[in-house]
Structures are given as C-alpha cells and as structure tokens.
Amino acid sequence: MRYWLARWRSIGFAWAGLRYLLASQPNARIHAVATLAVLAAGYHLDVSRLEWIALVVAIALVWVAEALNTGIERVVDLASPEQHPLAAQAKDVAAAGVLLASVAAVVIGALVLGPKLF
C-alpha cells in the first residue's frame, strides 16, 4: 500500500512540475497552443494511425525538451547565482535542445499535415 501511495505522490509532483512549466515559461504556453492546433488539425484532416504516432512523438519530444530545459535552468541558477560562462553555456545548450526538437516537430508536422492541407 505504501508503494502505491508513494507512486501517487510522485504523480502529484510531476503535475506540479507541469503546472510550474506552464505558469513560468512563455515558450511552454506557445507549445501548448501549438499542441492543441496540431491535435485539432490531425483530427479534422483524418490522419492515419501511423501519422498520429509521428505527431504524438514529435509533440512529446518538444514537451520533454522544454521540461528538461527548464529544469536545467533552475539547477544552474541554484548552483551558480552569479553569472558564469559555464552556466550560460549550460543554459544555451539546453535551449538548443528545445530548438532542435521544435524544428524536428515542425518538419514532421509539415510532412504529415502539409499534403492534406495543400
């Protein structure tokens, strides 16, 4: 029983992290709007099962990258409150991960939705 209570609590912590992500990160709110737009487009354009898989993986990739980026930024801020070149590089590299995931998601979205739109 304790095991399941601990698992339930950990899910609560994850939801708190998602709420923080959406409340504190403007780019996460942009990702949320893009997620809803892609899901609506996929529904209305009647994408296939494999196309849904590609879209969902792309969406998840962006969200995971954004969450990790935010976590890395917070840890760097905690470890190095003063500006430091290595801290800046760590934040820049984490942000680059989000950029790469977002570009990949746009390409996947264009490949899946583009032919159906045009």
C-alpha positions in Angstrom: 0.0 0.0 0.0 2.8 2.4 0.9 4.4 1.7 -2.5 1.2 2.8 -4.3 0.8 5.9 -2.1 4.4 6.9 -2.9 3.7 6.4 -6.7 0.6 8.5 -6.4 2.5 11.3 -4.6 5.2 11.2 -7.3 2.5 11.7 -10.0 1.4 14.7 -8.0 4.9 16.1 -8.0 5.0 15.7 -11.8 1.7 17.5 -12.2 3.1 20.3 -10.0 6.1 20.5 -12.3 3.8 20.7 -15.4 1.8 23.5 -13.8 5.1 25.3 -13.0 6.3 24.8 -16.5 3.1 26.3 -18.0 2.9 29.2 -15.4 6.5 30.3 -15.7 7.6 29.6 -19.2 6.1 31.6 -22.1 7.5 29.2 -24.6 5.7 26.3 -22.9 2.4 28.2 -23.4 3.3 28.6 -27.1 4.0 24.8 -27.2 0.6 24.2 -25.6 -1.2 26.3 -28.3 0.8 24.5 -31.0 -0.1 21.1 -29.4 -3.8 21.9 -29.5 -3.6 23.2 -33.1 -1.8 20.1 -34.3 -4.2 17.8 -32.5 -7.2 19.7 -33.9 -5.7 19.7 -37.4 -4.9 16.0 -37.2 -8.5 15.2 -36.1 -10.0 17.3 -38.9 -7.7 16.1 -41.6 -8.3 12.4 -40.5 -4.7 11.4 -40.2 -3.8 7.8 -40.2 -2.7 5.8 -37.2 1.0 6.0 -38.2 0.7 9.7 -38.8 -0.8 10.1 -35.3 2.2 8.2 -33.9 4.6 10.6 -35.7 2.7 13.7 -34.5 2.4 12.5 -30.9 6.1 11.6 -30.7 7.0 15.0 -32.1 4.8 16.8 -29.6 6.2 14.7 -26.8 9.7 15.4 -27.9 9.2 19.1 -27.7 7.5 18.9 -24.3 10.2 16.7 -22.8 12.9 19.1 -24.2 11.1 22.1 -22.7 10.7 20.5 -19.3 14.4 19.4 -19.2 15.5 22.8 -20.3 13.5 24.5 -17.6 14.9 22.0 -15.0 18.4 22.6 -16.1 18.0 26.3 -16.0 16.7 26.1 -12.4 19.5 23.9 -11.3 22.1 26.1 -12.9 20.6 29.2 -11.3 20.7 27.4 -7.9 24.3 26.2 -8.4 25.6 29.5 -9.9 23.6 32.5 -8.8 26.2 34.8 -10.2 26.8 35.0 -14.0 29.4 32.5 -15.1 30.4 31.5 -18.7 29.9 27.8 -18.0 26.4 28.4 -16.5 25.5 30.4 -19.6 26.8 27.7 -21.9 24.8 25.0 -20.0 21.6 27.1 -20.4 22.3 27.8 -24.1 22.9 24.1 -24.8 19.7 23.1 -23.0 17.8 25.8 -25.0 19.4 24.4 -28.2 17.8 21.0 -27.3 14.4 22.7 -27.3 15.2 24.4 -30.6 16.3 21.2 -32.3 13.2 19.3 -31.0 10.9 22.1 -32.2 12.5 22.2 -35.7 12.1 18.4 -35.9 8.4 18.7 -34.8 7.7 21.4 -37.4 9.3 19.2 -40.1 7.2 16.2 -39.0 4.1 18.3 -38.9 4.7 19.6 -42.4 5.3 16.1 -43.7 2.2 14.7 -42.1 -0.2 17.7 -42.4 1.2 19.6 -45.3 0.0 17.3 -48.1 -3.5 17.1 -46.5 -3.7 20.9 -46.2 -2.4 21.7 -49.7 
